[in-house]
């Protein structure tokens, strides 16, 4: 559980900065998702999956990439601003977006079979964005590398991964329950993204800590 403790310490110092950035990313993302969900035709689940896929590929790669660079900078004693990290993220946007697309499709296919294959793929693919951003790998190289990096490290990675997964699922369930009772409108959907922002920021911090502990030193 040391990675969780270390991540919480980091989050206590820089969590507000990361949360504000994820909030700024969540607002346009949720607005796009809202208008897409009301303009596309189709069965609910299928339409929801298409909307999630489109919005996650559009904006989330930039937010995650910037957060990764920001955490790396602070870990190395640097002073890069979140704006500088955002511009670095734009340089690899295409690679991050393709990575998001591939991971999203693979995990959704796993979840469509049963929960266990989906969670297994989510575990094996949790380092893809970090390898793309920090190692400069292509999406397919990062996918293969993430599978290899998590191999044989169950004792170190599994418990923090499960704790983080439970936190994310519990927060999304609670937020979804609270907002569903308030009706389906743009304001409520944006509010849902805003409330999820600190949990998404924490997830990137924990993922970075696990990545750092499980990979070879970066050259």
N, C-alpha and C positions, 0 to 999 in steps of 0.2 A: 504493500500500500504506500510505500515511500513516494512513487511518482505522483500519487494523488495529493499527498501532503506537500510535496515540492511545488506542484502546480497551484495549489491554494495559496501558498506563500507568494508565488509570482503574481497570481491573480489579485491578491490583496494590494499589491503595489501598482499594477498596470491594468487591472480589470476594468476600471472605469473608462480608460482610453479605448480599449478594445471593444467594450460594450457600446460606447457611443458610435464607433465606426460601424459595428454590425447593425446598429439601429438605423444609421444613415443608409446602409445597404438594403436593409429590410423594407424600408418604406417604398422605394420604387419597385422592388421585387414583388411585394404584396399587391401593389396597385396594378402592376402588369398581370399578375396571376388572377386578380379579381375580374379585370376586363376580359381577359382571355376566357375564363371559365363561363362568362356570361355571353360571349360571342360565338364560342365553338358549340357545335351541335354533337350530340352523341349520348351514350349511356353514361351515367354518373361516374362509375369507377374508372372507365376507360378515359373519359374526358379529364377526370382529376389527375390521372397518371400522365397524360400528355401535357397538361398545364404545369404540373410539378417539374417535369422533365425540361420544358422550354424555359421556365423561369430560373431553375437551378443552373442551367448552362449559361444564361445571359449575365447574371450578376454575381452569384455566389463564388465562382472561381476568383474573381477580383478581390472580394472580401477575404476569402481564405488565404490567397497568396500574399496579400498585404499583411495579414496577421502573422503568417509564418515568418516573413522577413522581419517584422517588428520584434517578434519574440527572439529570433536569432540575434538581432542587433543588441537587444538588452542582455541576452545571455553572454555575449562576447564583450560586454562593457561599452558597446557603441551607443550613439545618441541619435540614430536615424529617426526622423519623425514619421508619423503614420502616413503623412502625405507622400514623403519620399518612398516609403514602402509600397504605397499604392501605385506610384508610377513604375516602380520596378515590377510590380505584378502585371501591369499592362503589357510589358515587354514579352511576357510568356503567357498572355491570355489564351492564345489559341491552344497551346499545349495543356493548360489547366482545364479549359473548356472541354476538350476531347477526353481528358482523363475523367472529368465529372460525368460526361455522357456515358462512357464505357462502364465506370463503376456503378452508376445509377442503374443502367440496364442489367448488368450482371446481378446486382443485389436484388432488384425487383423480380428477375426471373427466378432467383433462389427462393425468395419469399413466396412467389406464386406456387412453387412446388410444395413447400411446407416451411415453417418458421426456421427450423434448424439449418437447412442449407443456406437460407438467406443470412442468418446471423453468422454462420461460418464464413461466408464470402465477405461479409462486412468486416469481420475480424482479419481475414487474410489480406484485405485490400485497404486497410486503414492507413497505410503509409504512402499511398500512391501520390497524393498531392505534395507531400513533403519531399519525396524523391524527385518529382518534376521540378519543384521550386529550388531545392537546395543542392541537388546533384546534377541538375540540368539534363535529366533523362527524358526520353520520349515517352508518351503515354504507355505504349506497349512494354518498353523496357521497365518503366516504373511498376507496372502491374506484375511482371515477372519478378522484379526485385522485391516487391512487397510480399509476395508469396514466399520467396526465399528467406527474407528477413525475419518473418514471423515463425519460420520453421524451427521447432525444437525449443521455443522460448515460452511455452505455456505457463510455466511456473512464475515467470516475471511479468508477462503481459496479460494473461487471461483475467486475473482478478481486477486490476484497474480498468480493463476494457469492460468487464461486466458491470462494475460500479458506475462507470460513465454511461453505459447503455441504459441502465435502470434510471439514472437521473434524467437523461434525455427523454426517455419514454414516459416517465412519470410527469415531467414538466409539460410535455406536449399533450398528454391526456388531460391533465388538469386545466391547462389553458384552453384546449378545445372544448372541454365541458363548460367552462365559465363563459366562453364567448358564444357558444351555440345557443345557450339560453337567452342571449341578448339579441338574437336574430342574425340574419345573413346580410350584411351590408359592407361597404368599402371601409368605413371607419373601424368596424370590428375586426376585419381581416388585417388591416394595417396594425391595429393594436395587438393582434396575435403575434405578428412578426416582431414587434417591438418587445413584447414580453419574452419571446424566445431568444432574443439577442444575447443576453448575458450567458445563457446556457450554451449557445453556439460558440461564443468566445471562449468559455471554459473548456469546451470540447477540443478546440484547436490548441489550447495551452497544454492540456493533458496529452493530446496526440503528439505534440512536439517533444514533450518530456519522454514519452515512451520511445519515440523515434531516436532521440539522442542516446538513450540508454541501450538501445538494441542494435544500433548500427556502428560500423567502424568509423573512426574519426574522419571527418571530411577533410580532404586535401585543400 
